[in-house]
Amino acid sequence: LMEGHAGGWLFAILVALDRPSDPDTTAALRSIVRSLCARRSELEQCNVHQLPTLNVLITIIGSYFGQLEARSVPHAAEDEEWVEEE
C-alpha cells in the first residue's frame, strides 16, 4: 500500500474529498485506514521510514473524516493498553 509515492497520492485524494462524505466514500476510507493500521503493525525495522507517512494518513482519516474507531487499533510497538479518546 505504501510503495513509491502512494502516500503522497493518498494525501492528495484526501485533500480533494468533501465532508460529510457519502456512505461509499466513508466505507472506502474505513477500509483504507484499516489497511494502513495493519501495515503499520507489520512494519519491520528496515521500513520505519514509512511510519511517519502512515501515522499522518491514519490521523487524517481518523480525525478529520470521523473514523476514530478504526484508529483505535494499537501500534504494534506499544505494550500498554490502548484507550480511545472521546
Buried (B, 14 or more C-beta within 10 A) or exposed (E): EBEEEEBEEBBEEBEEEEEEBEEEBBEBBBEBBBEBBEBBBEBEEEEEEBBEBBEBBBEBBBEEBBBBEBBEBBBEEEEEEEEEEE
